[in-house]
Amino acid sequence: MNKYWELAKESYSGYANYIWNEITFQYDYKPLWQNYFWGLILLSVFFFIWEWVRPWRKEQPKFRKDFWLDAFYMFFNFFLFSLIVFNALSDVFVNLFNDFLGIFGLTNVVALKIETWPKIAQLFMLFIIRDFIQWWVHRLLHASPRLWEFHKVHHSVEQMGFAAHLRYHWMETIVYRTIEYLPLAMIGFGIDDFFFVHMFTLAVGHWNHANINVRLGFLKYIFNNPNMHMWHHAHDLPKERRTGVNFGLTLSLWDYIFGTAYIPHSGQHIKLGFPGVKKFPKGFWGQISYGFSKKHTSENK
């Protein structure tokens, strides 16, 4: 037990130092431009300016409803939650899982070693498999009454903007990472250039939620986009679509393959949220503590 306690403490201190080094550029283990903290800020400023200059919904305020709440969520979910809970717990979980496998004489779960592949092929494989897994997890968040209560935080957005991308309940991070861990570990991902995949998916996520519109042509069948994602956040959907539509995070491809794509028209001015959103907690603490009560699940039935 002491082993796991020490590991948790080391993870906390290590991640705290990592955040500080990211903010102050005090690192020499990677190029200066591979900086997640300032990368998030620059990316957000870019989409913020784009929304102001070329807004899709011109009647929407430049500082839309809950803009500052969503801005805080960006840093909480991208950095603070990892510092407070997730980083230490994930390190402990990985070691517990590996120790459990060791009971059965298993010391390695890698089924496909791709470290000998060209770097670009590794990154492409990581991106495709991870996005596919996340598509199914996202569907699960809508299909499961229990998980939907947590996912409501993200769908409580009533005016769409880029910062809404990272407004989500911290339990979603645990669900996604737990389900992702084993399949990605079995493929043997050990690459150092995850920065490229992560920043690309972050940029597409910002774009999906931004108050902008770009005609993609045939690429709309491959990449998610604001026009498609607006319908994912629609307050009102047909009864046969009650568990949701357009579950793609970065790729729209999976929705077209599995028949969950739904864009009846542009969706520029549709009502966003879900039935009961007006009664949903408006503040940060009320939202991140939401979903644990059995009362919430029973109300959803």
RAKAZI-V480905 format. One record per pair of residues at least 6 apart in sequence whose ideal C-beta (glycine too) atoms are under 7 Angstrom apart, sorted by the first residue. I is the first residue (numbers start at 0). J is the second residue. If there is no record, write none. Layout:
{{I J} {I J}}
This chain:
{{3 91} {3 94} {3 95} {6 90} {6 91} {6 94} {7 87} {7 91} {10 86} {10 87} {10 90} {11 87} {14 81} {14 82} {14 86} {15 82} {18 78} {18 82} {20 26} {21 34} {21 35} {21 36} {22 36} {24 31} {24 34} {33 194} {36 78} {38 198} {39 73} {39 77} {42 201} {42 202} {42 205} {43 73} {43 161} {43 162} {43 205} {46 161} {46 205} {46 206} {46 209} {47 161} {49 209} {49 211} {50 160} {50 161} {50 209} {50 210} {50 211} {51 61} {53 211} {54 210} {55 210} {55 211} {55 212} {55 225} {55 267} {56 210} {56 267} {56 268} {59 158} {59 210} {63 158} {63 160} {64 157} {64 158} {65 156} {66 160} {66 162} {68 283} {69 160} {69 162} {69 163} {69 166} {70 162} {71 283} {72 165} {72 166} {73 162} {73 165} {76 165} {76 167} {76 169} {76 172} {77 165} {80 169} {80 172} {85 172} {89 176} {100 108} {108 184} {108 185} {109 185} {109 187} {110 185} {111 185} {111 186} {111 187} {112 187} {113 121} {113 124} {113 186} {113 187} {114 187} {114 189} {118 192} {121 190} {122 190} {122 192} {122 195} {122 196} {125 188} {125 190} {125 196} {126 196} {128 183} {128 186} {129 179} {129 183} {130 248} {130 249} {130 250} {131 253} {132 178} {132 179} {132 182} {133 175} {133 248} {134 246} {134 247} {134 248} {134 253} {136 174} {136 175} {136 178} {137 246} {137 248} {138 246} {139 146} {140 146} {140 147} {140 150} {140 171} {141 147} {141 150} {141 242} {141 243} {142 242} {144 296} {144 299} {144 300} {145 296} {146 174} {147 299} {148 289} {148 290} {148 295} {148 296} {148 299} {149 168} {149 170} {149 171} {149 290} {150 168} {150 171} {151 273} {151 279} {152 166} {152 167} {152 168} {152 286} {152 289} {153 166} {153 167} {154 232} {154 272} {154 273} {155 272} {155 276} {155 279} {156 163} {156 166} {156 232} {156 271} {157 271} {157 272} {157 276} {159 208} {159 210} {159 229} {159 232} {159 271} {160 208} {160 209} {160 210} {161 205} {161 208} {161 209} {163 208} {164 204} {164 205} {164 207} {164 208} {168 287} {168 290} {169 287} {170 290} {200 248} {200 249} {203 222} {203 223} {203 249} {204 248} {206 225} {207 223} {207 224} {207 225} {207 228} {208 228} {209 225} {211 225} {212 225} {212 226} {215 222} {215 224} {219 227} {219 251} {220 251} {220 252} {220 255} {221 250} {221 251} {221 252} {222 249} {222 250} {222 251} {223 247} {223 248} {223 249} {223 250} {223 251} {226 262} {226 265} {226 266} {227 245} {227 251} {227 262} {228 245} {229 266} {229 269} {230 244} {230 245} {230 261} {230 262} {230 266} {231 243} {231 244} {231 245} {232 271} {233 266} {233 269} {233 271} {234 270} {234 271} {234 272} {234 273} {235 270} {236 244} {240 261} {244 259} {244 261} {245 254} {245 259} {245 260} {245 261} {246 254} {246 259} {247 253} {247 254} {251 260} {254 260} {280 286} {280 289} {289 295}}
